[in-house]
Amino acid sequence: MTRIAAIKQAFAPVSHPGLQHRVLRGGAWLLGADLANRVIGLAKMVILARLLVPEDFGLMGLALLVLSWFDTFSQTGFSTALIRKPGDVEPYLDTFWSVQAIRGTLLSVVLFAGAPLAGSLFHNPGVIPIVRAVSVVALFKGVANPAVIYLRRQLRMDREVIWRVGGNLTGFLVAVPVALRYRSVWALVAAALAANVAELVLSYLVIAHRPKFGLDWPKAREMMRYGKWIFWSNMASYLSLYADGWVVGRLLGGISLGYYQVAQQFGMTPLTGVWGNITAVALPAFSKLQGGPSLRSAYLRSVRFASTALFPLGALATAFADTLVRLVLGEKWMPVCPLLRLLTWVGVLTALSGVSIALLQAVNQPNHSARAAFLRFASFAVLFYPLMKFYGVTGVALAALISSPISLCYLYARAAKVLGWDWDLLLVFRPALLACTPVLASLALAPFSLPVWIRISVAGLAGFSCIVIVVRQLWPLFQATR
């Protein structure tokens, strides 16, 4: 028995439960991991926001924009291709790892050498050493263990939780003492490097596979045939998700980007992280179903679950942004409030689109996710300048919000074409709207000038009521799979 075969046998569920149970178990693990990551991320942001200034977050934001640009535009799509590929993928792992290692090495060299160009682009020489410091992140990601794809192929998310949460926790434990000592952007740099080193090490601990360097060109071309659409989808997603950051950093400066980045991290990033978790669970599940009423039922359940869990978060951020920012981040971050209200809904709609993207990838139509992302980017490109002229950085966030439902509607329409249209595709959102009613009721107090403690109490009561409604609405989904 090969090492990978032993791993697959070890990962096979002992009692061979049904797919629904495995999806729910995987979803529960990812939900727990996401909650842990959000708690860690919130704690880190609260501490660092009080120790650092907006310029520090802006500098780090500029560096990460450059890093993510090179990372996205060099993606191969091999990982997604192997996750959905039926049968044994062990023969492909060494080629997959070799291509990723070469890519990571080249990216690190290009980023380090090209850092002065980033300084010129943003008219900010302070970004040059930051880009050079984070350039090594591309190498760390490139040499990670390729066998971690088995964690998702087998819907065993428990070990992926260790992998992901371990990295974030390490970053937090490094960032806080560095920030206390130096009070500079280098605390954010240290956190990013430490988190990626930890993820690299943990990728080899959670699954015992040691790749070897070797390129099998026929296998690489086979992965590329599917991966090319993932590449275009990733490129389009980058344009649609990060164009606003580029606009703010290039046209409005580092301080505005600092506020924008904090609003994204506080309101949008946790929810776009949910997008990745939804896709991680739904893609292998939908790929196993492939068609028929079971696929339709799984899709509708996923949409109902995601919308019911996410919509109340957007409603709470809209109603209580001022209270949340003042309580969590402090008075100096109050300019974040209008951005938080808008970007939280961008995160909600982006996360919800993950269900349709997973469905379309599972039925071998990944081109539609790329088209939706390009549509979102085109809409933003048309809207951002006039809105920015009138509303400044808030106008950029408003353009991002308006463009988000445009791409979501396109993806939902394509999913409806695959599954067959009926009214259930709209009625599935009723529980989500019902879950938002406590927040809508609390808005009756908005015209009144109330003490902070009363606003906090109202926010807590509305949040608790939303949780109760969400649990009551989603519980039948879990009961139906028992």
Secondary structure, 3 states (H helix, E strand, C coil): CCHHHHHHHHHCCCCCCCHHHHHHHHHHHHHHHHHHHHHHHHHHHHHHHHHCCHHHHHHHHHHHHHHHHHHHCCCCCHHHHHHHCCCCCHHHHHHHHHHHHHHHHHHHHHHHHHHHHHHHHCCCCCHHHHHHHHCHHHHHHHCCCHHHHHHHHCCCHHHHHHHHHHHHHHHHHHHHHHHHHHCCCHHHHHHHHHHHHHHHHHHHHCCCCCCCCCCCHHHHHHHHHHHHHHHHHHHHHHHHHHHHHHHHHHHHCHHHHHHHHHHHHHHHHHHHHHHHHHHHHHHHHHHHHCCCHHHHHHHHHHHHHHHHHHHHHHHHHHHHHHHHHHHHCCHHHHHHHHHHHHHHHHHHHHHHHHHHHHHHHHCCCCHHHHHHHHHHHHHHHHHHHHHHHHHCHHHHHHHHHHHHHHHHHHHHHHHHHHHCCCCHHHHCCHHHHHHCHHHHHHHHHCCCCCCHHHHHHHHHHHHHHHHHHHHHHHHHHHHCCC
